Amino acid sequence: MAHAHWFFGNLYEEIVRMPDRLADDREAGRREGLLTGGSPVHYYLPAAPLLLASTGAAVAGRWHRSEARRALLAGAVCSAAGVVMTGYLIPTVNHRLLVGPKLPEQERQQLVKRWHRINRARLMLAAGASVAFRLAAR
């Protein structure tokens, strides 16, 4: 369930171009910061511990089944890689887009493009983790 939350949250952000919108709001003087209204932190922060706990529980609970180990490992690697990517995005892209001095337009566009590239990878990783854990549960 936590991976579905993560996948559909990232999909929503991709469709509505969330970082672009938040940066536009900030530049228009309506919002600034990672914890302001509309920030994705509000719906990801409570789910992050659940994602980590459910990944750990899935691996620990089924590791004794040798036929499930490859799928469990794949799911855990996908989850970990997605978390690492998120850990990279927050300080290097999100924070720069949403806090501090206004960025030159070219730099802003580069950060938004980077966010979308990495978010698409996170979407694939979340989907991969979901599929892998479903296979391991069989």
N, C-alpha and C positions, 0 to 999 in steps of 0.2 A: 504493500500500500504506500509506503514512504517513497519508493522509487516512482510510482505513478504520480504522486504529488509533485515530485521533483521534475519528472518529464513534462507533465502538463503545465506546470508553472513556467518552465523554460520555453515551452512551445508558445504559450500565451505571450511571453515577453518578446519572442521572435516575431510573432505575427503583428503585434501592435507596435513593434519597434520601441520597446520600453526605454532603453538608454537614450535614444534620440529625444523622446518626449520629456524625460526627466531633465536632460541637459537644456532643452528648450525652455522648460518651466523655470529652471534656475537662472538662465540668462535673461529671462523676462522679469526676474525679480520676485517670482511667486514662491519658489522653494530653494533651499540650499541645505544640503547635508544628506547623510545616509539614513537618518532616522526620521525624516520628514514625511508628511502624508504622501501616500502614493509610492513610497519606496518599497521595493521588493523585500527588504530586510524584514518587514513586518510579517510576511507569510512564510519566509524561509527559516528564520531564526528558531521558531518553535519546532519546526519539522526536522532540523539538522540532527538533534540528538536521537530522534526516532529513526532516521535513516541509518545512522551509525550503529545504533543498537540492533535494529532489525537485520542489518548486514552481518554483524557479529553473531547474532542468535542463529541465523540461517546457516552460517558456516559451522558454528560449534554444534548445532543440533543434528547436522546430517553428515559431518565429516567421517563418521564411522562407516558410512556406506561408500565403499571404494568406487562404485559406478557413478556416484554423484560428485566426486572430488573435482573432476575437471570443470564441471559446470559451476560448482561453488567457487573455485579459484577464479574462473572467468568473471563471475558476478562480483566477487570481492575486488578484483583488479579494476573492473569498470567503475565500481563505486569509488574506490580510492582515487583513481585518475580524475574522475569528475570532481571530487572534493578538492583535490590539488589544483585543478583548473579554476575552481571557484575561489580558492585561497589566493591565486594569482590575480584574478580579475578584480577583486574588491580593492586592494590597495593601488594597483597599477593602472586600472581603467576607471572603475566606478568612482573611486575617491577623487581622482583627478577631474572627472566630468562633473561631479556634483558638489565639490567643496573647493574653496580657494579662489584664486584669481581667474577671471574669464580667460579662456584659452583662445589662441588664434584659430580661425575657422579651419584651416588645413589640419592642424593638430587635433582639433575636435573630431573632424571627419575620420582621421586615421584611428583615433581611439574607438569611435563607434564601429568602424569596420572591423577592428580587432575584436571587439566585444562580440559582434555577430559571428565571426569565424569560430571563436572559441565556444560560443553558445551552441552552435550547430554541432560541434564535437561533443559537448556535454549532453545534447539531446541523444546523439547516437550511443553514448556511454550509458545513459540512464535506461534507454531501451534495451541495450545489450545486457545490462545487469538484470533487468526485469525478466528477460527471456531466459537468461542463464539460471536464475534462481527458480523460475517455474520449471525448467527442465530438471533441476536438482531435486525438486519436490516430488517428482514422479517416481 
